[in-house]
Each structure stands twice: as C-alpha cells, then as structure tokens.
Amino acid sequence: MPELPEVEAARRGIAEQLVGRRCTGYELYRPRLIVAPAGLTLDLIVGDTLQDVGRWGKYLWLRFPHLALLVHLKLTGQLVARGSTIPGFAAGHPVPPYDAPLPHKSTALRLDFAPDVQLFLTDIRHFARVQLVLPEELPTTVASLGLGPDALSPAFTLEALRRGLTHRRGTALKAALLDQTVVAGLGNIYVDESLWAARLHPQRLVGSLTDEEIERLYEAIRSVLALAVPIGGAEIRNGRAVPPLGEFPYVHGRAGQPCVRCATPIVKRTIVGRGTYYCPSCQPEPTGDALPAGDQVETAITAS
C-alpha cells in the first residue's frame, strides 16, 4: 500500500484540482526524496503550469513544461492537497490521518500552486521517491521500468494475463500477481482480494491453473478494482480492515472473521514473505504438483 486504487485516487484529484495551475514555489523537507541527475532541480517547476498528470501501475507523474516528476509512494506515501480555492483531496497511506495538520513531521515535500493551494507528500517510513526527468524523456523513463500492462488499461486483457503467467508456471500465484511485470498496480491487498474472489489459493502453482481458472482470475481482478477504485482504495488501519463485515475489503485484514461467502474464519499466513489473508474453505489448499516448494511455502499462521 498504496496500490493502484490509491494512486489512481491521487491522479484523479490532481487532474481535477491542480492541472492548469501555476507552481509558485516548494519546500523540500527531506532531500533524499529526490532522485535526479546533475542539473535537474525542483527550481525548474517554479513559475511553470502543471500540464498533465499520468499513472502506470503504482507510478504517478506530474508534467510541467521544463520538468517531470515521477512519483512512487512505496509502502507509506500519502498525497494531500489543500487550499482555499479547491475542495482538496487525500490519497495513499492512511497514516497520518488525512485531516491531520500539515506539514507533518514526516512530510517530505510541499508544492505550492496559485493562488492558495498546496500539495503535500508525506511518508512515515521515508521510502517514497520522486525522480526528476526532462519532459521529453518521460516516456522512455517510464518504459524502462519494465512494467506489465496497467490493470485498468485496455492493454490488460485476458490474453495479456495468460502471457504474463506463461513464464511463471513454477511460481506461486501470490508471487506471480505481485510481480509488476505480469500486471502493474496490484499489491498485497488487491492480490488477496482477487484470489479470494476467484476462489484460488495464494500458494497454487501458476502452472496448475486451468484455462477456466485463469479466466476466473482475470474477471476477479477486474471486479475487485471496479469496487476499489471509486472509493479510493480499501480502508486498512494497523493491519486490519476498518469497514464492517460484509463491506469491501472482504478478506484482507480480516483474520479470524467469518468469510462472507461461507462463514469459515479467515486465516492469515506469511506467503512469499507477505502477510496473506484467505478463506481455507473457499480457497482450498494446493496439494501435490500444485504446491510450490522452498521459500514459497508459508512460514507462519496466525488468527489475527
């Protein structure tokens, strides 16, 4: 987290409220946030108008006439816009609370826009990065990331998913879907939700899937994002789902709670190094040739 729905919420907020506004200044609170070659600094955006904002997977970019900012919020990045002339928005990691006073002690960057608007990037873990690139080099830079099709783009088709999985037949499903070269934008939350929706165990070997199961997985990914994107993402706080049982998210962050389909308690296991939630009844354990070996096998199980 933040994953595609949260980053898409930021993109939409910026597109609706900041594009077309002139940058009047900035404050860089954490210099290590910026990755840039010699000669490129944030000074280049001062006086320029924000031309457009884009997204591919979990990457977000802001393009000005003389500089583009390629943003990755990593685990705990948050974007908040405030001002007297805009409704304001907040997206990304929910800590600090979206209505907390800003700048926060973990705020890394503030961009100022005319006449009285500020965009804050806050990151409590300090993993977020903003890469500065020349606008004409932005397409090449994004292409060099080697991302698979964006999960919301027309390029993400059933056949694209099949192709992406073809070379990962010996990989656990959880690991394959977290791989941004297979499909860009999914992370721990939405992989768990997609596998639950598709009734597939996160440890199933990719190579054990039937054509019908791959199609079911594809439709599950689309349906999960159709739920998550309009609300700006799942509400997870301190590792637990906040909405009442029966509201999205249905499985992630709900260890010990009854599955809304079958009432079996949801379990949490560490799979491929990630805390993973699933229903042991709806998503049966793989056996035999469908079970990965080595470090793809779960290492722990907890009820909370």
Secondary structure by P-SEA (a helix, b strand, c coil): cccaaaaaaaaaaaaaccccccccccccccccccccccccccccccccccccccccccbbbbbcccbbbbbbbccbbbbbbbccccccccccccccccccccccccccbbbbcccbbbbbbbbccccbbbbbbcccaaaaaaaacccccccccccccaaaaaaaacccccccaaaaaacccccccccaaaaaaaaaaaccccccccccccaaaaaaaaaaaaaaaaacccccccccccccccccccccccccccccccccccccbbbbbbccccbbbbbccccccccccccccccccccccccc
